[in-house]
Amino acid sequence: MHIEEDLQTTGLDSGNPGWRFAVGSGILGWVLDAFDFFVVIFLLDTLADHLHVQKKAIVWTISITLAMRPVGALLFGALADRFGRRKPLMACVLYFSAITILSGFAPNFVFFALMRALYGIGMGGYWGIGASFAMENAPRKRRGFLSGMMQGGYPFGYLLAAVAMQSIRPWLGWHALFVVGSLLAVVIVVLTALSPESEAWKLHRIGSVGSIFSTLFHHKRSFAYLLLVMVVMSCLSHGTQDLYPDFLKSMPWLKAKTLLGMEPLFGIPILYNVGAITGALFFGHVSERMGRRKAMIAALVLSLLSIPAWAFGGSLLVLVLGSYLMQTGVQGAFGVIPAHLNELSPDAVRSLFPGFVYQLGVLVASPAVGFEYILRDHLGYPWALTVFESVVIVSLIVIFALGPEARGRSFLLKSAKHSLQT
């Protein structure tokens, strides 16, 4: 049910003129963010050899990157709430693109680790600005679908990194993978420069950074609820993705199979990322009719039903189907998150609030995969995956069923009388 409002807003609620540029920059920035992150994931062995360190040292830099994401969300989010969305967004994209290039040409491990820490600040800073910029400029009735497009940009960036490994790397070498994304960064900066500044930001802007952080503190109850959402959502996403390739390696019979002309270890993740993109778009779209919470619950039910095939599949076809449906549901729920978080965030801190909640949730949930791996030692992979994700999914269904919603909320009202649906 759409939230009823006492005031009629201007035609800008149908989208700012030029809103497509703003939404496009928001989506492409998240694609680039994911691409630059997963390049390192694909090059763990190469980087370890080049920098003369053990592989676990490169893996450790991934943790550094993730740990710095909340710092970036605070820094760039506060700047975007104080000075507008456009300039901080352009600065953030240029910043993490430059850091990525420097990472690829690091002369030693210490320099590389420092660059990955600095990259984490840019990675963490982008989502809050990009999501608020896209959602505030987008037409209200298209907000759910465009939310799915933005969140679907992350698995799409993953896919592009995999494609680049098989196309650009053999041609130009692995260093080029740290440079090629800068071309997209230029496109994003141009799109942002052509975009209108957010009218919602102009209406609700706060005069000082101190006031911005004070506003954040005054909404600590909402912050606590959304932080809980993002912690468990991060457990859902990372718990179904991070160990799944290792789970596939544990099945010797898969080595004799091929999928799309590739080893299943690569073919299955490509297909389930296609499912992830499809789910984000579909459930983001239907959230305009069903409501944000019902759409996410429906996506979670799909993931829950896919667990037997996903964890216990005895054939290649069953594993492909199970993993495809699992990620369709997981990223289907995630596809609603940009719209949901922005609609539940205070007007004056719509870049800082959802961005910091999102990135802090990722950080708090970071030990989850290690816990899941410990379960594997006691229960075996299939039951460890099943137990962990069943608990996570059921918990999220309860959290969303009892939580608030503000679907269709106008961002252009100075003092809206919202009635959050619970």
C-alpha positions as a printed Julia matrix, in Angstrom:
422×3 Matrix{Float64}:
  0.0     0.0     0.0
  1.35    3.43   -0.95
  1.81    5.9     1.86
 -0.86    8.56    1.87
  0.35   12.14    2.02
 -1.59   15.31    2.8
  0.27   17.46    0.27
  0.59   17.19   -3.49
  4.17   17.57   -4.62
  5.41   19.19   -7.78
  5.88   17.41  -11.08
  9.45   16.71  -10.0
  8.09   13.64   -8.18
  7.78   12.16  -11.66
 11.54   12.52  -11.96
 13.82   15.5   -12.37
 14.47   16.54  -15.96
 17.62   14.64  -16.84
 16.94   12.01  -14.17
 18.16    9.27  -16.51
 21.68   10.72  -16.34
 21.57   10.65  -12.54
 20.23    7.1   -12.36
 22.69    5.97  -15.03
 25.65    7.38  -13.11
 24.44    5.73   -9.91
 24.07    2.31  -11.53
 27.34    2.43  -13.5
 29.28    3.56  -10.45
 28.18    0.47   -8.53
 29.12   -1.7   -11.53
 32.58   -0.12  -11.57
 32.92   -0.48   -7.8
 32.24   -4.22   -8.06
 34.51   -4.64  -11.09
 37.48   -3.01   -9.36
 36.89   -5.12   -6.24
 36.55   -8.5    -7.98
 39.62   -7.94  -10.15
 41.68   -8.53   -7.01
 39.61  -11.63   -6.14
 40.48  -13.15   -9.54
 44.17  -12.22   -9.29
 45.04  -13.55   -5.82
 47.73  -15.95   -7.05
 49.11  -13.53   -9.63
 49.42  -10.7    -7.1
 51.03  -12.99   -4.52
 53.7   -14.04   -7.03
 54.27  -10.49   -8.27
 54.57   -8.99   -4.78
 56.56  -11.95   -3.4
 54.14  -12.73   -0.56
 51.96  -15.67    0.39
 48.45  -15.83   -1.02
 46.94  -15.31    2.44
 48.6   -11.88    2.58
 46.65  -10.77   -0.5
 43.48  -12.27    0.99
 44.16  -10.18    4.09
 44.05   -7.01    1.98
 40.47   -7.9     1.05
 39.58   -7.73    4.75
 41.31   -4.36    4.95
 39.22   -3.09    2.05
 35.98   -4.25    3.68
 36.95   -2.83    7.07
 37.48    0.64    5.58
 34.1     0.78    3.88
 32.22    2.31    6.85
 34.87    5.05    7.03
 34.16    5.94    3.42
 30.41    5.88    4.03
 30.81    8.39    6.86
 33.2    10.67    4.99
 31.58   10.84    1.56
 28.05   10.54    2.97
 28.56   13.6     5.16
 30.04   15.53    2.22
 27.07   14.61    0.0
 24.55   15.69    2.64
 26.41   18.98    3.18
 27.45   19.99   -0.35
 25.07   18.08   -2.67
 25.25   14.73   -4.42
 26.97   15.56   -7.71
 30.43   16.82   -6.75
 31.08   14.23   -3.98
 29.92   11.46   -6.33
 32.32   12.57   -9.06
 35.12   12.97   -6.52
 34.47    9.5    -5.09
 34.53    7.79   -8.51
 37.71    9.56   -9.6
 39.28    8.8    -6.22
 38.71    5.05   -6.16
 39.55    4.73   -9.86
 42.91    6.44   -9.32
 43.6     4.24   -6.29
 42.74    1.14   -8.35
 45.3     2.11  -11.01
 47.95    2.65   -8.35
 47.1    -0.76   -6.86
 47.85   -2.44  -10.17
 51.31   -0.94  -10.34
 52.27   -1.28   -6.67
 56.05   -1.71   -6.31
 55.74   -3.76   -3.12
 53.2    -5.37   -0.8
 53.11   -2.54    1.76
 52.17   -0.04   -0.95
 49.55   -2.44   -2.34
 47.98   -2.99    1.1
 47.83    0.77    1.66
 46.13    1.29   -1.7
 43.53   -1.39   -0.94
 42.77    0.28    2.4
 42.34    3.63    0.62
 40.24    1.92   -2.04
 37.93    0.62    0.69
 37.16    4.23    1.66
 36.04    4.98   -1.9
 34.13    1.7    -2.23
 32.3     2.36    1.02
 31.62    5.97    0.15
 30.06    5.34   -3.22
 26.93    3.34   -2.4
 25.32    5.91   -0.11
 25.81    8.79   -2.56
 24.97    6.78   -5.66
 21.81    5.28   -4.17
 20.5     8.58   -2.79
 21.35   10.42   -6.03
 19.57    7.81   -8.15
 16.54    7.34   -5.88
 15.99   11.08   -5.27
 16.08   11.9    -9.0
 14.1     8.87  -10.19
 10.33    8.96  -10.73
  8.6     7.61   -7.64
  6.65    4.98   -9.57
  9.85    3.59  -11.08
 11.87    3.68   -7.88
 11.57   -0.07   -7.19
 12.7    -1.2   -10.65
 15.57    1.31  -10.72
 16.55    0.16   -7.22
 16.84   -3.35   -8.65
 18.89   -2.05  -11.57
 21.32   -0.34   -9.24
 21.78   -3.31   -6.92
 21.96   -5.64   -9.91
 24.98   -3.63  -11.0
 27.09   -5.42   -8.4
 26.76   -8.96   -9.83
 27.06   -7.4   -13.29
 30.4    -5.9   -12.27
 31.4    -9.37  -11.05
 30.51  -10.79  -14.48
 32.49   -8.09  -16.28
 35.53   -8.88  -14.15
 35.24  -12.55  -15.11
 34.9   -11.63  -18.79
 37.9    -9.29  -18.56
 40.0   -12.09  -17.1
 39.34  -14.19  -20.2
 39.58  -11.4   -22.78
 41.64   -8.4   -21.67
 44.2   -10.27  -19.56
 45.5   -12.57  -22.35
 45.7    -9.59  -24.69
 47.1    -6.76  -22.57
 48.24   -8.52  -19.38
 46.89   -8.46  -15.85
 48.03   -4.88  -15.1
 45.5    -3.64  -17.66
 42.64   -4.94  -15.51
 43.44   -2.21  -12.98
 43.31    0.46  -15.69
 40.41   -0.45  -17.97
 37.77    0.58  -15.41
 38.98    4.18  -15.58
 37.3     4.47  -18.98
 33.95    3.79  -17.34
 34.86    6.27  -14.58
 35.1     9.02  -17.2
 31.64    8.08  -18.51
 30.21    8.24  -14.98
 31.72   11.68  -14.36
 30.23   12.97  -17.63
 26.79   11.55  -16.8
 26.92   13.09  -13.34
 27.97   16.46  -14.75
 24.93   16.33  -17.06
 22.61   15.37  -14.21
 20.49   17.77  -12.19
 21.31   18.26   -8.54
 18.86   16.52   -6.25
 15.84   18.72   -5.48
 15.29   16.67   -2.33
 18.78   17.59   -1.12
 18.15   21.28   -1.86
 14.94   21.13    0.15
 16.35   19.34    3.21
 19.98   20.46    3.24
 21.66   21.08    6.6
 24.04   23.97    7.2
 26.94   22.16    8.88
 28.63   18.77    9.09
 28.13   18.85   12.86
 24.37   19.16   12.4
 24.46   16.23    9.98
 26.05   13.92   12.55
 23.68   15.25   15.22
 20.73   14.3    13.0
 22.21   10.84   12.58
 22.38   10.44   16.37
 18.77   11.59   16.86
 17.53    8.75   14.64
 19.4     6.03   16.49
 16.33    3.79   16.81
 15.79    3.69   13.05
 19.53    3.28   12.58
 19.59    0.27   14.93
 16.73   -1.44   13.05
 18.24   -0.87    9.62
 21.66   -1.94   10.88
 20.09   -5.23   12.01
 18.57   -5.58    8.53
 21.9    -5.02    6.8
 23.87   -7.31    9.13
 21.55  -10.23    8.42
 21.27   -9.32    4.73
 25.08   -9.39    4.52
 25.05  -12.84    6.13
 22.55  -13.9     3.47
 24.62  -12.62    0.56
 28.11  -13.6     1.7
 26.89  -16.86    3.21
 25.51  -18.02   -0.13
 28.35  -16.72   -2.33
 31.74  -16.67   -0.67
 32.15  -20.37    0.12
 30.06  -21.78   -2.73
 32.95  -22.11   -5.22
 34.92  -23.96   -2.52
 31.86  -26.15   -1.93
 31.84  -26.98   -5.65
 35.52  -27.93   -5.45
 34.65  -30.47   -2.73
 32.7   -32.58   -5.25
 35.26  -34.58   -7.3
 32.65  -35.77   -9.8
 32.17  -32.2   -11.05
 35.72  -32.09  -12.48
 34.72  -34.4   -15.31
 31.82  -32.13  -16.34
 31.7   -29.04  -18.55
 29.24  -26.17  -18.58
 29.07  -23.63  -21.41
 32.43  -24.98  -22.55
 33.96  -24.18  -19.16
 34.71  -25.96  -15.92
 31.62  -25.95  -13.65
 33.69  -24.03  -11.09
 33.47  -21.02  -13.45
 30.32  -21.82  -15.41
 28.02  -22.21  -12.4
 28.96  -18.82  -10.84
 28.43  -17.09  -14.2
 24.93  -18.56  -14.46
 23.95  -17.79  -10.88
 25.12  -14.21  -11.33
 22.74  -13.99  -14.29
 20.06  -15.18  -11.86
 21.18  -12.53   -9.37
 20.72   -9.74  -11.93
 17.35  -11.13  -13.02
 16.16  -11.37   -9.41
 17.23   -7.83   -8.55
 15.32   -6.42  -11.52
 12.22   -8.57  -11.06
 11.71   -8.18   -7.32
 12.7    -4.52   -7.43
  9.96   -4.01  -10.01
  7.25   -5.99   -8.22
  8.0    -4.16   -4.97
  6.07   -1.21   -6.46
  2.92   -3.34   -6.44
  3.51   -5.75   -3.55
  5.31   -3.37   -1.25
  8.97   -3.49   -0.28
  8.62   -5.96    2.6
  6.34   -8.41    0.79
  8.6    -8.42   -2.27
 11.68   -9.15   -0.15
  9.84  -11.87    1.79
  8.74  -13.48   -1.5
 12.35  -13.45   -2.73
 13.52  -14.99    0.53
 10.92  -17.76    0.31
 12.28  -18.59   -3.16
 15.79  -18.85   -1.7
 14.55  -21.02    1.15
 12.83  -23.42   -1.26
 15.97  -23.67   -3.4
 18.21  -24.9    -0.54
 17.8   -28.67   -1.17
 18.93  -28.38   -4.81
 21.54  -25.72   -3.96
 23.23  -27.69   -1.15
 22.43  -31.33   -1.95
 22.22  -31.39   -5.75
 23.5   -34.72   -7.02
 23.85  -33.69  -10.66
 25.18  -30.7   -12.58
 21.7   -29.71  -13.74
 20.28  -29.71  -10.2
 23.21  -27.67   -8.86
 22.84  -25.12  -11.66
 19.1   -24.82  -11.04
 19.5   -24.61   -7.27
 22.26  -22.0    -7.33
 20.43  -19.96   -9.99
 17.22  -19.84   -7.95
 19.15  -19.2    -4.73
 20.85  -16.09   -6.14
 17.66  -14.98   -7.87
 16.08  -14.84   -4.43
 19.1   -13.47   -2.55
 19.75  -10.6    -4.94
 16.02  -10.22   -5.5
 15.72   -9.25   -1.84
 18.83   -7.08   -2.13
 17.43   -5.38   -5.22
 14.75   -3.72   -3.09
 17.28   -2.45   -0.52
 18.34    0.85   -2.19
 14.73    2.03   -2.39
 13.78    0.61    1.03
 16.71    2.15    2.91
 16.36    5.53    1.22
 12.63    5.65    1.93
 13.21    4.87    5.62
 16.12    7.31    6.02
 15.86   10.85    7.48
 15.58   13.44    4.71
 18.55   15.55    5.77
 21.05   12.66    5.87
 19.9    10.46    3.01
 23.44    9.9     1.73
 25.11    9.35    5.1
 22.37    7.34    6.83
 21.72    4.46    4.39
 25.34    4.35    3.22
 26.74    4.04    6.73
 24.09    1.48    7.72
 24.87   -0.57    4.62
 28.64   -0.59    5.05
 28.61   -1.03    8.83
 26.3    -4.0     8.36
 28.83   -5.57    5.99
 31.6    -5.05    8.56
 29.62   -6.46   11.51
 28.64   -9.51    9.44
 32.17  -10.16    8.16
 32.89  -13.05   10.64
 29.81  -14.93    9.38
 31.63  -16.75    6.6
 34.29  -17.94    9.06
 31.54  -19.28   11.32
 29.95  -21.04    8.34
 33.31  -22.62    7.55
 33.58  -23.9    11.13
 30.15  -25.48   10.73
 31.49  -27.24    7.64
 34.17  -28.92    9.77
 31.49  -30.31   12.09
 28.54  -30.96    9.76
 30.02  -31.22    6.28
 29.46  -28.66    3.53
 25.84  -29.44    2.52
 24.46  -29.33    6.06
 26.62  -26.35    7.07
 25.25  -24.32    4.16
 21.72  -25.52    4.87
 21.69  -24.8     8.61
 23.39  -21.41    8.33
 21.28  -20.04    5.49
 18.0   -21.49    6.79
 18.47  -19.61   10.07
 19.46  -16.42    8.22
 16.54  -16.54    5.78
 13.91  -17.28    8.42
 15.34  -14.49   10.61
 15.07  -12.01    7.74
 11.48  -13.01    7.0
 10.58  -12.26   10.62
 12.55   -8.97   10.61
 10.8    -7.72    7.46
  7.37   -8.97    8.55
  7.58   -6.97   11.78
  9.47   -3.96   10.41
  8.39   -0.62    8.91
  7.92    0.37    5.29
  7.6     3.7     3.47
  6.97    2.63   -0.14
  6.24    5.54   -2.43
  7.35    8.15    0.08
  7.91   11.55   -1.51
 11.36   13.02   -0.95
 10.1    16.48   -1.92
  7.94   17.33    1.07
  9.38   19.68    3.66
  7.26   18.21    6.44
  5.49   15.06    5.3
  3.08   13.22    7.56
  4.27    9.7     6.99
  2.55    6.66    8.37
  5.06    3.81    8.23
  3.28    0.58    7.42
  4.09   -2.19    9.9
